[in-house]
């Protein structure tokens, strides 16, 4: 039962972390100017101009920024491995799932529009400051920031 709870809470935590990091860090031009510029000014502009397609995601490692950020997330949470190993495993799973789904949605845009319509709306909709969840819109639904 304890393993199951670690997996469930790790899965939920992964979605909360994704939402918070995307909304309050990557889209915060005042506090995190460089991160905002890298994410919003580059990635969003490229995606918006090309119908969701971002050529940088053709490469397995799309950007040093994203690869380093995701690695840092896994490293910062590493101490959890010794206390709640399945929770930590789910965090690592979340990081990998996020990266692969995000990457695919920007290379195979028809697939992304079909299977991640909330993320498509995040980039292509009227308000690019909504729909913060990439993998699932769970936290957006709970917080009222879903718009698709």
Backbone as a chain_set.jsonl record, in Angstrom:
{"seq": "XXXXXXXXXXXXXXXXXXXXXXXXXXXXXXXXXXXXXXXXXXXXXXXXXXXXXXXXXXXXXXXXXXXXXXXXXXXXXXXXXXXXXXXXXXXXXXXXXXXXXXXXXXXXXXXXXXXXXXXXXXXXXXXXXXXXXXXXXXXXXXXXXXXX", "coords": {"N": [[0.828, -1.205, 0.0], [1.979, 1.234, 0.757], [3.83, 1.671, -1.268], [2.139, 2.054, -3.465], [0.87, 4.45, -2.686], [3.07, 6.192, -2.71], [3.606, 6.22, -5.452], [1.214, 7.315, -6.495], [1.112, 9.846, -5.185], [3.555, 10.858, -6.085], [3.088, 10.999, -8.818], [0.995, 12.9, -8.88], [2.331, 15.059, -7.671], [4.269, 15.525, -9.639], [2.703, 16.619, -11.693], [1.752, 18.922, -10.427], [4.175, 20.256, -9.924], [5.079, 20.656, -12.565], [3.073, 22.401, -13.508], [3.351, 24.635, -11.738], [6.049, 25.403, -12.171], [5.966, 26.024, -14.9], [3.971, 28.021, -15.034], [4.648, 30.003, -13.032], [7.383, 30.42, -13.19], [8.588, 30.058, -15.855], [6.933, 31.723, -17.325], [7.146, 34.178, -16.163], [8.03, 37.22, -16.552], [9.068, 39.306, -15.056], [10.392, 38.425, -12.647], [11.989, 36.292, -13.498], [13.665, 36.922, -15.817], [15.583, 35.989, -17.799], [14.931, 33.243, -18.058], [12.298, 33.476, -18.87], [12.669, 34.81, -21.303], [14.063, 32.859, -22.742], [12.196, 30.743, -22.779], [9.541, 31.825, -23.408], [9.882, 33.979, -25.27], [11.492, 32.784, -27.215], [10.829, 29.897, -27.689], [7.962, 29.973, -27.669], [7.471, 31.959, -29.625], [8.602, 30.793, -31.954], [7.006, 28.48, -32.157], [4.443, 29.595, -32.4], [4.622, 31.039, -34.81], [4.926, 28.972, -36.609], [2.758, 27.228, -36.638], [2.668, 25.561, -34.359], [4.838, 23.972, -34.74], [8.217, 23.421, -33.89], [11.352, 23.648, -34.886], [13.618, 23.106, -33.403], [13.042, 20.953, -31.82], [13.393, 18.742, -33.364], [15.803, 17.576, -32.936], [17.082, 15.177, -30.618], [18.005, 16.15, -28.171], [16.694, 18.988, -27.473], [17.206, 21.574, -26.501], [19.818, 23.103, -24.663], [19.118, 24.505, -22.407], [16.547, 23.438, -21.638], [17.194, 20.729, -21.248], [19.122, 20.87, -19.209], [17.598, 22.09, -17.186], [15.614, 20.128, -16.663], [17.243, 18.037, -15.821], [18.324, 19.161, -13.51], [16.032, 19.3, -11.931], [15.575, 16.56, -11.427], [17.948, 15.967, -10.03], [17.881, 17.702, -7.799], [15.762, 16.616, -6.412], [16.808, 14.194, -5.707], [17.617, 13.307, -3.014], [15.217, 12.264, -2.029], [15.068, 9.728, -3.005], [16.198, 7.982, -1.173], [14.394, 7.832, 0.888], [11.711, 7.789, 0.017], [11.503, 5.95, -2.386], [9.856, 5.19, -4.589], [8.235, 7.353, -4.981], [10.175, 9.196, -5.782], [10.979, 7.874, -8.131], [8.703, 8.241, -9.656], [8.771, 10.989, -10.009], [11.019, 11.234, -11.643], [10.062, 9.754, -13.807], [7.971, 11.479, -14.537], [9.39, 13.747, -15.381], [10.729, 12.684, -17.619], [8.531, 11.829, -19.174], [7.239, 14.264, -19.57], [9.201, 15.59, -21.122], [9.361, 13.979, -23.46], [6.673, 13.948, -24.44], [6.21, 16.688, -24.776], [8.165, 17.314, -26.65], [7.41, 15.658, -28.857], [4.92, 16.804, -29.42], [5.633, 19.179, -30.593], [6.926, 18.487, -32.876], [5.525, 16.541, -34.303], [2.955, 17.867, -35.138], [0.202, 17.494, -35.751], [-0.363, 15.206, -34.299], [0.12, 16.22, -31.726], [-1.895, 18.181, -31.555], [-4.133, 16.567, -31.549], [-3.774, 14.764, -29.327], [-2.788, 16.266, -27.207], [-4.473, 18.615, -26.772], [-4.854, 20.765, -25.011], [-2.276, 21.706, -24.616], [-1.667, 22.486, -27.167], [-3.522, 24.566, -27.379], [-2.39, 26.24, -25.509], [-0.174, 27.266, -26.846], [-1.209, 28.095, -29.359], [-3.669, 29.249, -28.976], [-5.867, 32.038, -28.07], [-4.952, 33.156, -25.672], [-1.845, 32.82, -24.476], [-1.057, 32.516, -21.937], [-2.327, 30.619, -20.382], [-3.493, 27.285, -19.638], [-1.348, 25.606, -18.435], [-0.408, 23.051, -17.83], [1.35, 20.45, -19.409], [1.463, 17.661, -19.917], [-1.02, 16.699, -18.904], [-4.208, 18.274, -18.324], [-4.9, 18.493, -15.635], [-4.275, 20.063, -13.233], [-4.768, 22.588, -14.205], [-7.529, 22.419, -14.643], [-8.385, 22.178, -11.995], [-7.576, 24.633, -10.94], [-8.78, 26.515, -12.493], [-7.543, 27.512, -14.758], [-7.717, 26.431, -17.229], [-8.251, 26.58, -20.644], [-9.493, 25.579, -23.195]], "CA": [[0.0, 0.0, 0.0], [2.867, 2.395, 0.84], [4.404, 1.866, -2.606], [1.066, 2.618, -4.278], [0.7, 5.85, -2.287], [4.217, 6.944, -3.228], [3.419, 6.382, -6.892], [0.101, 8.247, -6.724], [1.516, 11.196, -4.772], [4.625, 11.278, -6.992], [2.44, 11.359, -10.081], [0.292, 14.168, -8.655], [3.364, 16.067, -7.439], [4.866, 15.833, -10.94], [1.802, 17.526, -12.413], [1.755, 20.206, -9.71], [5.485, 20.874, -10.18], [5.062, 21.1, -13.966], [2.183, 23.559, -13.571], [3.943, 25.764, -11.003], [7.263, 25.844, -12.871], [5.584, 26.629, -16.179], [3.205, 29.254, -14.831], [5.251, 31.019, -12.17], [8.801, 30.647, -13.501], [8.844, 30.233, -17.285], [6.114, 32.811, -17.881], [7.255, 35.329, -15.266], [9.06, 38.068, -17.166], [9.627, 40.237, -14.074], [11.318, 37.779, -11.707], [12.894, 35.347, -14.163], [13.786, 37.532, -17.135], [16.314, 35.14, -18.744], [14.144, 32.038, -18.292], [11.145, 33.925, -19.65], [13.142, 35.095, -22.664], [14.383, 31.594, -23.383], [10.993, 29.946, -23.001], [8.429, 32.489, -24.071], [10.286, 34.764, -26.44], [12.039, 31.925, -28.266], [10.025, 28.708, -27.965], [6.597, 30.351, -28.035], [7.48, 32.672, -30.913], [8.836, 29.82, -33.029], [5.807, 27.63, -32.256], [3.31, 30.405, -32.86], [4.821, 31.383, -36.224], [4.992, 27.768, -37.436], [1.632, 26.335, -36.403], [3.038, 24.675, -33.258], [6.096, 23.29, -35.069], [9.459, 24.05, -33.433], [12.431, 22.863, -35.507], [14.609, 22.722, -32.396], [12.648, 19.679, -31.224], [13.771, 17.635, -34.242], [16.945, 16.934, -32.293], [16.703, 14.498, -29.375], [18.237, 17.164, -27.143], [16.176, 20.17, -28.162], [17.912, 22.774, -26.065], [20.616, 22.921, -23.44], [18.316, 25.07, -21.327], [15.525, 22.49, -21.189], [17.858, 19.519, -20.758], [19.725, 21.179, -17.915], [16.522, 22.34, -16.22], [14.997, 18.856, -16.29], [18.249, 17.298, -15.044], [18.394, 19.798, -12.193], [14.845, 18.86, -11.187], [15.829, 15.193, -10.957], [19.053, 15.996, -9.06], [17.423, 18.373, -6.574], [14.873, 15.692, -5.707], [17.529, 12.939, -5.476], [17.562, 12.789, -1.627], [13.975, 11.521, -1.807], [15.304, 8.344, -3.407], [16.571, 7.187, 0.001], [13.286, 7.798, 1.84], [10.496, 7.407, -0.707], [12.074, 5.66, -3.709], [8.863, 5.127, -5.663], [7.856, 8.756, -5.203], [11.252, 9.745, -6.598], [10.912, 7.253, -9.464], [7.599, 8.872, -10.382], [9.246, 12.322, -10.4], [11.888, 11.026, -12.812], [9.139, 9.374, -14.879], [7.257, 12.695, -14.94], [10.342, 14.574, -16.134], [10.941, 12.045, -18.922], [7.265, 11.87, -19.924], [7.06, 15.654, -19.979], [10.115, 15.922, -22.211], [9.009, 13.27, -24.691], [5.378, 14.418, -24.947], [6.383, 18.07, -25.229], [8.961, 17.252, -27.876], [6.592, 15.098, -29.93], [3.841, 17.74, -29.782], [6.181, 20.275, -31.401], [7.474, 17.93, -34.119], [4.364, 15.936, -34.98], [1.951, 18.828, -34.667], [-1.143, 16.916, -35.826], [-0.452, 14.324, -33.134], [0.008, 17.079, -30.556], [-3.215, 18.816, -31.522], [-5.123, 15.533, -31.227], [-3.583, 14.114, -28.035], [-2.501, 17.275, -26.174], [-5.136, 19.832, -27.256], [-4.651, 21.844, -24.047], [-0.955, 22.289, -24.868], [-1.822, 23.182, -28.445], [-4.216, 25.825, -27.061], [-1.432, 27.083, -24.783], [0.677, 27.941, -27.829], [-1.895, 28.616, -30.533], [-4.919, 29.89, -28.601], [-5.876, 33.487, -27.877], [-4.171, 33.532, -24.484], [-0.744, 31.892, -24.251], [-0.797, 32.479, -20.497], [-3.306, 29.687, -19.82], [-3.185, 25.884, -19.968], [0.054, 25.423, -18.043], [-0.033, 21.638, -17.834], [1.698, 19.94, -20.734], [1.063, 16.254, -20.024], [-2.461, 16.618, -18.65], [-4.736, 19.555, -17.836], [-5.497, 18.259, -14.313], [-4.122, 21.198, -12.323], [-5.488, 23.695, -14.849], [-8.964, 22.228, -14.366], [-8.597, 22.445, -10.579], [-7.304, 26.044, -10.624], [-9.547, 27.389, -13.377], [-6.697, 28.106, -15.798], [-7.877, 25.667, -18.446], [-8.98, 27.335, -21.66], [-9.463, 24.913, -24.514]], "C": [[0.868, 1.263, 0.0], [3.49, 2.712, -0.52], [3.376, 2.54, -3.514], [0.864, 4.098, -3.954], [1.852, 6.718, -2.787], [4.052, 7.213, -4.716], [2.326, 7.405, -7.199], [0.513, 9.676, -6.37], [2.659, 11.725, -5.64], [4.078, 11.725, -8.328], [1.75, 12.719, -9.957], [1.295, 15.31, -8.456], [4.018, 16.483, -8.761], [4.011, 16.81, -11.737], [1.746, 18.902, -11.75], [3.058, 20.952, -9.988], [5.54, 21.436, -11.601], [4.245, 22.38, -14.111], [2.839, 24.791, -12.94], [5.174, 26.302, -11.73], [6.913, 26.566, -14.171], [4.909, 27.981, -15.957], [4.005, 30.345, -14.125], [6.741, 31.28, -12.422], [8.973, 30.972, -14.984], [8.04, 31.362, -17.929], [6.143, 34.052, -16.992], [8.385, 36.233, -15.757], [9.713, 39.017, -16.168], [10.684, 39.585, -13.192], [12.365, 36.914, -12.39], [13.084, 35.747, -15.619], [14.455, 36.61, -18.159], [15.534, 33.863, -19.069], [12.926, 32.361, -19.161], [11.551, 34.138, -21.112], [13.407, 33.793, -23.413], [13.12, 30.816, -23.73], [9.963, 30.677, -23.865], [8.848, 33.194, -25.349], [10.851, 33.886, -27.56], [11.079, 30.796, -28.633], [8.599, 29.075, -28.39], [6.547, 31.074, -29.371], [7.66, 31.725, -32.088], [7.582, 28.979, -33.248], [4.632, 28.387, -32.858], [3.411, 30.698, -34.359], [4.711, 30.173, -37.146], [3.883, 26.758, -37.137], [1.925, 25.24, -35.402], [4.38, 23.98, -33.503], [7.287, 24.106, -34.574], [10.604, 23.167, -33.911], [13.472, 22.391, -34.505], [14.297, 21.369, -31.764], [12.873, 18.492, -32.16], [14.941, 16.863, -33.656], [16.473, 16.285, -30.998], [16.895, 15.423, -28.182], [17.885, 18.505, -27.785], [16.885, 21.448, -27.772], [18.688, 22.462, -24.798], [19.818, 23.39, -22.236], [17.328, 24.045, -20.768], [16.16, 21.23, -20.613], [18.477, 19.742, -19.388], [18.65, 21.365, -16.852], [15.894, 21.03, -15.752], [15.961, 17.985, -15.485], [18.365, 17.854, -13.637], [17.199, 19.378, -11.337], [15.075, 17.463, -10.613], [16.913, 15.173, -9.879], [18.615, 16.614, -7.739], [16.537, 17.442, -5.747], [15.556, 14.381, -5.322], [17.51, 12.448, -4.021], [16.292, 11.999, -1.314], [14.126, 10.04, -2.147], [15.55, 7.447, -2.191], [15.429, 7.032, 1.002], [11.981, 7.318, 1.203], [10.888, 7.111, -2.162], [11.058, 5.632, -4.846], [8.308, 6.517, -5.984], [8.899, 9.407, -6.107], [11.217, 9.17, -8.017], [9.805, 7.898, -10.297], [7.962, 10.297, -10.801], [10.115, 12.201, -11.656], [11.033, 10.624, -14.018], [8.425, 10.614, -15.43], [8.143, 13.598, -15.787], [10.54, 13.994, -17.542], [9.683, 12.102, -19.788], [6.992, 13.279, -20.428], [7.92, 15.937, -21.217], [9.684, 15.261, -23.517], [7.684, 13.771, -25.278], [5.476, 15.845, -25.491], [7.12, 18.095, -26.559], [8.121, 16.754, -29.047], [5.519, 16.094, -30.382], [4.331, 18.888, -30.65], [6.842, 19.793, -32.687], [6.351, 17.327, -34.951], [3.134, 16.72, -34.541], [0.513, 18.3, -34.752], [-1.385, 15.981, -34.649], [-0.66, 15.16, -31.872], [-1.355, 17.734, -30.432], [-4.299, 17.816, -31.126], [-5.002, 15.049, -29.784], [-3.262, 15.071, -26.899], [-3.163, 18.599, -26.576], [-4.984, 21.014, -26.3], [-3.295, 22.503, -24.251], [-0.963, 23.03, -26.199], [-2.488, 24.538, -28.21], [-3.294, 26.787, -26.306], [-0.576, 27.892, -25.753], [-0.11, 28.685, -28.902], [-3.192, 29.353, -30.211], [-4.77, 31.389, -28.412], [-4.966, 33.925, -26.744], [-3.106, 32.481, -24.21], [-0.346, 31.815, -22.77], [-1.914, 31.722, -19.782], [-2.831, 28.279, -20.182], [-1.728, 25.54, -19.684], [0.501, 23.97, -18.044], [0.257, 21.166, -19.246], [1.174, 18.516, -20.884], [-0.434, 16.049, -19.864], [-2.945, 17.954, -18.103], [-5.32, 19.473, -16.417], [-5.44, 19.492, -13.422], [-4.81, 22.429, -12.909], [-6.981, 23.601, -14.579], [-9.264, 22.591, -12.917], [-8.456, 23.93, -10.226], [-8.067, 27.026, -11.513], [-8.724, 28.057, -14.462], [-6.734, 27.302, -17.101], [-8.732, 26.478, -19.415], [-8.791, 26.654, -23.013], [-10.754, 24.184, -24.724]], "O": [[0.543, 2.243, -0.67], [3.656, 3.878, -0.878], [3.7, 3.478, -4.243], [0.704, 4.912, -4.864], [1.638, 7.844, -3.234], [4.33, 8.317, -5.184], [2.499, 8.261, -8.067], [0.294, 10.603, -7.15], [2.722, 12.926, -5.902], [4.543, 12.707, -8.906], [1.903, 13.582, -10.822], [1.124, 16.396, -9.009], [4.288, 17.665, -8.974], [4.533, 17.721, -12.379], [1.697, 19.924, -12.434], [3.039, 22.153, -10.259], [5.994, 22.561, -11.812], [4.679, 23.33, -14.761], [2.872, 25.862, -13.546], [5.325, 27.513, -11.888], [7.502, 27.597, -14.496], [5.241, 28.965, -16.618], [4.03, 31.488, -14.579], [7.292, 32.259, -11.918], [9.453, 32.052, -15.327], [8.435, 31.892, -18.968], [5.244, 34.889, -17.072], [9.551, 36.028, -15.417], [10.821, 39.491, -16.42], [11.765, 40.146, -13.012], [13.497, 36.813, -11.917], [12.715, 35.011, -16.533], [13.951, 36.462, -19.273], [15.481, 33.448, -20.227], [12.578, 31.607, -20.069], [10.861, 33.7, -22.032], [13.022, 33.644, -24.573], [12.987, 30.294, -24.837], [9.571, 30.191, -24.926], [8.224, 33.015, -26.395], [10.698, 34.217, -28.735], [10.575, 30.745, -29.755], [8.091, 28.535, -29.373], [5.65, 30.815, -30.173], [6.962, 31.833, -33.096], [7.146, 28.787, -34.383], [3.921, 27.871, -33.721], [2.421, 30.617, -35.086], [4.433, 30.325, -38.335], [4.059, 25.56, -37.363], [1.477, 24.107, -35.574], [4.987, 23.458, -32.568], [7.366, 25.314, -34.8], [10.801, 22.066, -33.398], [14.138, 21.381, -34.734], [15.191, 20.713, -31.23], [12.578, 17.355, -31.793], [15.062, 15.653, -33.849], [15.559, 16.793, -30.349], [16.052, 15.476, -27.287], [18.672, 19.077, -28.539], [17.136, 22.309, -28.615], [18.261, 21.656, -23.972], [19.836, 22.759, -21.179], [17.283, 23.815, -19.559], [15.703, 20.721, -19.589], [18.364, 18.89, -18.506], [18.779, 20.852, -15.74], [15.667, 20.85, -14.556], [15.542, 17.276, -14.571], [18.491, 17.095, -12.676], [17.351, 19.13, -10.141], [14.796, 17.22, -9.439], [16.796, 14.426, -8.908], [18.946, 16.096, -6.672], [16.566, 17.484, -4.517], [14.937, 13.538, -4.671], [17.394, 11.24, -3.812], [16.299, 11.152, -0.421], [13.388, 9.201, -1.629], [15.151, 6.283, -2.187], [15.501, 6.174, 1.883], [11.243, 6.532, 1.797], [10.636, 7.918, -3.057], [11.387, 6.02, -5.967], [7.957, 6.807, -7.127], [8.556, 10.084, -7.076], [11.405, 9.9, -8.99], [9.957, 8.077, -11.506], [7.506, 10.765, -11.844], [9.963, 12.969, -12.607], [11.261, 11.107, -15.127], [8.293, 10.774, -16.643], [7.697, 14.149, -16.793], [10.52, 14.728, -18.531], [9.756, 12.387, -20.984], [6.569, 13.47, -21.568], [7.433, 16.454, -22.223], [9.646, 15.912, -24.562], [7.588, 13.993, -26.485], [4.9, 16.166, -26.531], [6.737, 18.816, -27.48], [8.122, 17.367, -30.115], [5.241, 16.215, -31.575], [3.543, 19.506, -31.365], [7.273, 20.609, -33.502], [6.247, 17.576, -36.152], [2.374, 16.279, -33.679], [-0.31, 18.634, -33.9], [-2.472, 15.963, -34.072], [-1.516, 14.843, -31.046], [-1.908, 17.832, -29.336], [-5.265, 18.172, -30.452], [-6.01, 14.932, -29.086], [-3.447, 14.72, -25.733], [-2.471, 19.608, -26.707], [-4.987, 22.161, -26.746], [-3.163, 23.715, -24.084], [-0.335, 24.08, -26.336], [-2.065, 25.544, -28.779], [-3.409, 28.005, -26.45], [-0.289, 29.063, -25.508], [0.276, 29.78, -29.31], [-3.757, 30.014, -31.083], [-3.682, 31.941, -28.574], [-4.288, 34.948, -26.844], [-3.419, 31.377, -23.764], [0.602, 31.116, -22.414], [-2.382, 32.132, -18.72], [-1.879, 28.113, -20.944], [-0.969, 25.22, -20.598], [1.684, 23.691, -18.242], [-0.502, 21.45, -20.172], [0.511, 18.2, -21.872], [-1.041, 15.295, -20.623], [-2.174, 18.687, -17.485], [-6.149, 20.304, -16.044], [-6.471, 19.922, -12.906], [-5.377, 23.229, -12.165], [-7.625, 24.615, -14.312], [-10.274, 23.235, -12.633], [-9.132, 24.425, -9.324], [-8.001, 28.237, -11.301], [-9.151, 29.061, -15.032], [-5.879, 27.478, -17.968], [-9.791, 26.992, -19.055], [-8.02, 27.114, -23.856], [-10.946, 23.555, -25.765]]}, "num_chains": 1, "name": "protein.A"}
